[in-house]
């Protein structure tokens, strides 16, 4: 069953395998080890940003985090500025980046859960504030922007053929799946998203749960931006902007209900891999940007229709 806990991941993995086979038939070498390793690196970043959306959407209130791109850029620029190319400062840069992301997430959460600002408005406004602040700060301070050699190695190298960043993502994904599906907080999160009134009456502190969801989103987005700096070699303005809409798409395809109350991160992780392979295939056959956007839109519509059909049958 597609609607079961493992049905969606199985379907997405099957589609991914089908795309790989088609790619190999059309372009021999498409499923070479080097190509697959590169796709895993790209999928890891998309999967991290997909986790951000999974958490805030599950919290309900029509939550979407449009600030993940700005927070990722903040994490990358702040981390690079503190590292200044030094391996000794890599951990300091990582901690500062994640701390800044948690801080922005706290502001988002307070605005949404305490002040009652709609999530789209709150996260978009804070995204503009962060982006504007970074533009001013970079133009005035001219901070160091290069990643340390250690961070470049972490984000770019492989261990027994598996990219290090993919292994980091796998570890985070395992923790996230447990946190969202097995822990008490994860159950509180889904109850809050499904029916906040009932959750509140059952003893769940819904405001605190939602604030924590946005904080988690901010922290993961900043970590993603920090690792992305190591992958590309330097931080720059707009570093994470490309992941805002794509992270929402993989969350929806992965089975996250936009109304809230569900956090199936296993499906989201598989969706990140599927979309990465799809992008790689379309790029390899030289499909233009307009054609790729049409394919992405149709893919999203198909899965939304599947979810709607399954919801009507329940």
C-alpha positions in Angstrom: 0.0 0.0 0.0 1.3 3.4 -1.0 -0.3 5.0 2.0 1.5 2.7 4.5 4.5 3.7 6.4 6.9 1.8 4.1 4.7 1.9 0.9 5.8 5.4 -0.1 9.5 4.9 0.4 9.3 1.6 -1.5 7.5 3.3 -4.4 10.0 6.1 -4.6 13.0 3.8 -4.5 11.4 1.7 -7.3 11.0 4.8 -9.4 14.6 5.8 -8.7 15.8 2.4 -9.8 13.7 2.7 -13.0 15.1 6.2 -13.7 18.7 4.8 -13.3 17.9 2.0 -15.7 16.5 4.4 -18.2 19.5 6.6 -17.8 21.9 3.7 -18.4 20.0 2.7 -21.5 20.0 6.2 -22.9 23.4 7.3 -21.7 25.8 4.3 -21.0 27.8 5.1 -17.8 24.9 6.9 -16.2 25.0 4.5 -13.2 28.8 4.4 -12.9 30.1 4.5 -9.4 31.4 8.1 -9.7 28.1 9.3 -11.1 26.1 7.6 -8.3 28.5 9.0 -5.6 28.0 12.5 -7.0 24.2 12.1 -7.0 24.3 10.9 -3.4 26.2 14.1 -2.4 23.6 16.3 -4.0 20.7 14.2 -2.6 22.2 14.6 0.9 21.9 18.4 0.8 18.4 18.2 -0.6 17.5 15.7 2.0 18.7 17.9 4.9 16.6 20.8 3.6 13.7 18.5 3.1 13.9 17.6 6.8 13.4 21.3 7.7 10.1 21.4 5.8 9.1 18.0 7.2 9.2 19.2 10.7 7.5 22.6 10.3 4.8 21.2 8.0 4.1 18.4 10.5 3.6 21.0 13.2 0.5 22.2 11.4 -0.9 25.7 11.0 -0.2 25.5 7.2 3.5 25.8 8.1 6.2 26.1 5.5 9.6 27.5 6.2 10.6 29.9 3.4 13.6 31.1 5.4 15.7 27.9 5.0 17.6 29.3 2.1 18.5 32.5 4.0 19.4 30.5 7.1 21.6 28.2 5.1 23.4 31.2 3.6 23.8 32.7 7.1 25.3 29.4 8.3 27.7 29.2 5.4 28.9 32.8 5.6 29.2 32.9 9.4 31.0 29.6 9.5 33.4 30.6 6.8 34.1 33.9 8.4 35.0 32.2 11.7 37.0 29.4 10.1 39.0 31.8 8.0 40.4 28.8 6.2 41.7 27.2 9.4 41.1 23.6 10.3 41.4 24.4 13.9 38.3 26.7 13.7 36.1 24.3 11.8 34.2 23.1 14.8 33.9 26.6 16.1 32.4 27.7 12.8 30.0 24.7 12.7 28.8 25.4 16.3 28.3 29.1 15.5 26.5 28.4 12.3 24.1 25.9 13.9 23.6 28.3 16.9 22.7 31.2 14.5 20.2 28.9 12.7 18.6 27.9 16.0 18.3 31.6 16.9 16.5 32.5 13.6 14.3 29.4 14.0 13.4 30.6 17.5 12.3 33.9 16.1 10.3 32.2 13.5 8.7 29.9 16.0 7.9 32.7 18.4 6.3 34.7 15.6 4.2 31.8 14.4 3.3 30.1 17.7 3.1 33.0 20.1 2.2 36.0 18.0 0.0 34.2 15.6 1.8 35.4 12.4 1.0 33.1 9.5 4.1 30.9 8.8 4.4 32.0 5.2 4.5 35.6 6.2 6.7 35.1 9.2 9.4 33.0 7.5 9.4 35.1 4.3 9.8 38.3 6.3 12.6 36.9 8.4 14.2 35.6 5.3 14.3 39.1 3.9 15.7 40.4 7.1 18.5 37.8 7.2 19.3 38.2 3.5 19.4 42.0 3.9 21.6 41.8 7.0 24.0 39.5 5.2 24.3 41.9 2.2 25.1 44.8 4.5 27.5 42.7 6.7 29.4 41.3 3.8 29.7 44.6 2.0 31.0 46.3 5.2 33.1 43.6 6.8 34.4 41.6 3.8 34.7 38.4 5.9 36.7 35.4 4.8 34.6 33.2 2.6 36.8 30.1 2.0 36.0 26.8 3.6 38.8 25.1 5.6 40.6 22.2 4.0 39.0 19.9 6.7 35.5 21.0 5.8 36.2 20.6 2.1 37.4 17.0 2.9 34.3 16.2 5.0 31.9 17.5 2.3 33.8 16.3 -0.8 35.6 13.1 0.0 34.3 9.5 0.2 34.8 6.6 2.6 34.9 3.3 0.8 33.3 4.9 -2.2 30.4 6.5 -0.2 30.5 10.3 0.0 31.2 11.5 3.6 28.4 14.0 3.4 26.0 11.2 2.5 27.1 9.3 5.6 26.5 12.4 7.7 23.0 12.7 6.1 22.4 9.0 6.8 23.2 9.5 10.5 21.0 12.6 10.7 18.2 10.8 8.8 18.3 7.8 11.2 18.0 10.2 14.2 15.3 12.2 12.5 13.2 9.1 11.7 13.4 7.9 15.3 12.7 11.4 16.7 9.7 12.0 14.5 8.1 8.5 14.6 9.3 6.9 17.9 10.0 9.7 20.4 7.5 11.3 22.7 8.2 14.7 21.2 7.6 13.4 17.7 4.2 12.1 18.7 3.4 15.5 20.3 4.5 17.2 17.1 2.1 15.1 15.0 -0.7 15.5 17.4 -0.2 19.2 17.4 -0.3 19.3 13.6 -3.3 17.1 13.3 -5.5 18.8 15.9 -3.9 21.4 18.2 -7.0 21.8 20.3 -7.2 18.1 21.1 -3.4 18.0 21.6 -3.6 20.9 24.1 -6.4 19.2 26.0 -4.4 16.0 26.2 -1.6 17.9 27.9 0.7 18.8 25.0 2.3 22.2 25.2 1.5 23.0 21.5 3.3 26.4 21.6 6.5 24.9 22.8 6.3 22.1 20.3 5.9 24.4 17.4 8.7 26.7 18.5 11.0 23.7 18.8 10.0 22.6 15.3 11.0 25.9 13.8 14.2 25.9 15.8 15.1 22.4 14.6 14.4 23.6 11.0 16.7 26.5 11.5 19.5 24.5 13.0 19.4 21.8 10.3 19.2 24.5 7.5 22.3 26.3 9.0 24.2 23.0 9.2 23.2 22.3 5.6 24.6 25.7 4.5 27.8 25.1 6.5 28.3 21.7 4.8 27.4 23.2 1.4 30.2 25.7 1.9 32.6 22.8 2.1 31.1 21.2 -0.9 31.5 24.3 -3.2 34.6 25.5 -1.5 33.4 28.9 -0.3 30.4 30.8 1.1 28.5 33.4 -0.9 25.3 35.4 -0.9 22.4 33.3 -2.0 24.1 30.0 -1.2 21.0 28.2 -0.1 18.3 30.0 -2.1 17.9 27.1 -4.6 16.8 24.8 -1.9 13.7 26.7 -0.7 11.2 25.4 -3.2 12.8 22.1 -3.9 12.8 21.2 -0.2 9.0 21.8 -0.2 8.6 19.6 -3.3 10.5 16.7 -1.8 8.6 16.9 1.4 5.3 16.8 -0.5 6.4 13.9 -2.7 7.8 12.1 0.3 4.3 11.9 1.9 4.2 14.9 4.3 0.6 16.1 4.5 0.5 19.8 3.9 -2.3 20.1 6.5 0.1 18.8 9.1 0.1 15.9 11.5 2.4 13.6 9.5 6.2 13.5 9.5 7.3 10.5 7.3 11.0 11.5 6.9 11.9 8.1 5.4 9.7 8.9 2.4 11.2 12.4 2.2 14.7 11.1 2.1 13.8 8.7 -0.7 12.1 11.6 -2.5 15.3 13.6 -2.3 17.2 10.8 -4.0 14.5 10.4 -6.6 14.4 14.1 -7.5 18.2 14.2 -7.6 18.4 11.3 -10.1 15.6 12.9 -12.1 17.4 16.2 -12.4 20.6 14.4 -13.3 18.9 12.5 -16.1 17.1 15.5 -17.5 20.3 17.5 -17.4 22.3 14.7 -19.1 19.8 14.6 -22.0 20.1 18.3 -22.3 16.5 19.1 -21.5 16.0 22.9 -21.1 15.0 24.6 -17.9 11.4 25.0 -19.1 11.1 21.3 -19.8 12.6 20.4 -16.4 10.1 22.7 -14.6 7.2 21.0 -16.5 8.5 17.6 -15.4 8.9 18.7 -11.8 5.4 20.2 -11.7 3.8 17.1 -13.2 5.7 14.8 -10.7 4.5 16.9 -7.8 0.9 16.9 -9.1 0.8 13.1 -9.5 1.9 12.5 -5.9 -0.5 15.2 -4.6 -3.3 13.4 -6.5 -2.2 10.1 -5.0 -2.3 11.6 -1.5 -5.7 13.1 -2.1 -7.1 9.8 -3.4 -5.7 7.9 -0.5 -7.1 10.5 1.9 -10.6 10.1 0.4 -10.5 6.3 0.8 -9.7 6.5 4.5 
